[in-house]
């Protein structure tokens, strides 16, 4: 990745039926990131099956939110997405916050709790290193990930 390449972040919410409004958590994350890191392009994607739209964005980082009811559907879709992109994939939301032990290795990271500051810190690292060195993410609070086959 080139140093001056604009970073694109996609924030995704899968659902089983049309929502009446965008996901509030994703709107909060997008607003916070746009304020703190305006050079990062943020795209919110929602739907029953938005795989084509997710892939068309060609995001560097794709974040997913999920409650427990949608966690299996999210996992199934992320497994497909992982086959077709090299983007960094992370999960946040109510399910992973309440059950971090359910973290699945299809994701690179999980964000637990309120995600604005954690996501901001991750994006700062990504901007600096053009990836996320695990030696650096260990210092960020609010993450779940695998290290040596164990959930941290």
C-alpha positions in Angstrom: 0.0 0.0 0.0 1.3 3.4 -0.9 1.9 5.8 2.0 -0.4 8.5 0.6 -3.2 6.2 -0.4 -6.5 7.3 1.2 -7.7 4.7 3.7 -11.2 3.5 3.3 -13.2 2.1 6.2 -16.4 0.2 5.7 -18.8 -0.2 8.6 -21.3 -3.0 8.0 -24.5 -4.2 9.6 -26.3 -7.3 8.3 -30.0 -7.6 9.0 -32.9 -10.0 8.2 -35.5 -7.3 7.6 -35.2 -3.6 6.5 -34.4 -1.2 9.3 -36.3 2.0 9.7 -33.1 4.0 10.2 -29.3 3.4 10.0 -27.5 1.6 12.8 -26.9 4.2 15.5 -23.7 2.7 16.7 -22.2 2.8 13.2 -23.3 6.4 12.8 -21.6 7.3 16.0 -18.4 5.6 14.9 -18.5 7.2 11.5 -19.1 10.7 13.0 -16.2 10.3 15.5 -13.8 9.1 12.9 -14.8 11.8 10.4 -14.2 14.4 13.1 -10.8 13.0 14.3 -9.4 11.6 11.1 -11.2 13.4 8.2 -8.7 12.0 5.7 -10.2 8.5 6.2 -13.1 7.7 3.9 -15.9 6.0 5.9 -18.8 4.1 4.2 -21.7 2.6 6.2 -23.3 -0.4 4.5 -26.4 -2.2 5.7 -28.7 -4.8 4.3 -29.9 -8.4 4.1 -27.2 -9.3 1.7 -24.9 -6.4 0.8 -21.9 -8.6 -0.2 -21.5 -7.0 -3.6 -21.6 -3.5 -2.2 -19.1 -4.4 0.5 -16.7 -5.7 -2.1 -17.2 -2.8 -4.5 -16.1 -0.3 -1.8 -12.6 -2.0 -1.8 -12.1 -1.0 1.8 -8.8 -1.4 3.6 -10.6 -2.1 6.8 -14.1 -3.6 7.2 -15.8 -3.4 10.6 -19.0 -5.4 11.4 -21.5 -4.8 14.1 -23.7 -7.6 15.4 -26.1 -8.5 18.1 -26.5 -12.1 19.1 -29.4 -12.8 16.8 -27.4 -11.8 13.7 -24.0 -13.2 14.8 -24.2 -16.4 12.8 -25.4 -14.6 9.7 -22.5 -12.1 10.1 -20.0 -15.0 10.5 -21.3 -16.8 7.3 -21.0 -13.5 5.3 -17.6 -12.5 6.7 -16.2 -16.0 5.7 -17.3 -15.2 2.1 -15.9 -11.7 2.3 -12.5 -13.0 3.7 -12.1 -15.2 0.6 -12.4 -12.1 -1.7 -10.5 -9.3 0.0 -7.3 -8.7 1.9 -9.0 -6.0 4.1 -8.5 -6.1 7.8 -11.7 -7.5 9.3 -13.0 -6.7 12.8 -16.2 -7.2 14.7 -17.9 -5.0 17.3 -21.3 -4.5 18.8 -23.4 -6.0 21.5 -22.7 -9.7 20.9 -18.9 -9.6 21.0 -19.0 -7.2 24.0 -21.2 -9.5 26.0 -19.6 -12.8 24.8 -15.9 -12.1 23.9 -15.3 -15.8 24.2 -17.3 -16.3 21.0 -14.7 -14.4 19.0 -14.0 -16.2 15.8 -10.7 -16.3 13.9 -12.3 -15.2 10.7 -11.9 -11.7 12.2 -8.6 -10.1 12.8 -9.8 -8.2 15.8 -12.9 -7.7 18.0 -13.7 -4.4 19.6 -15.5 -4.7 22.9 -17.4 -1.9 24.7 -17.8 1.5 23.2 -15.7 1.5 20.1 -15.0 5.1 19.2 -11.6 5.6 20.9 -10.5 2.0 20.2 -11.3 2.4 16.5 -9.5 5.8 16.4 -6.4 4.2 18.0 -6.5 1.3 15.5 -6.8 3.7 12.6 -3.9 5.8 13.8 -1.8 2.7 13.9 -3.0 1.6 10.4 -2.2 5.0 9.0 1.3 4.9 10.5 2.3 1.3 9.6 -0.1 0.6 6.7 -1.2 -2.5 8.7 -1.7 -3.4 12.3 1.4 -4.8 13.9 0.2 -7.1 16.8 3.0 -5.9 19.0 1.4 -2.4 18.8 -2.3 -3.4 19.2 -1.5 -5.2 22.5 -1.4 -1.7 24.1 -4.9 -0.7 22.9 -7.7 -1.3 25.4 -11.0 -2.8 24.3 -9.8 -5.5 21.9 -10.2 -9.2 21.6 -7.9 -11.2 19.3 -6.1 -14.5 19.0 -2.5 -14.8 20.1 -0.7 -18.2 19.9 -4.1 -19.9 19.5 -5.6 -18.3 22.6 -8.2 -15.5 22.9 -6.7 -12.4 24.5 
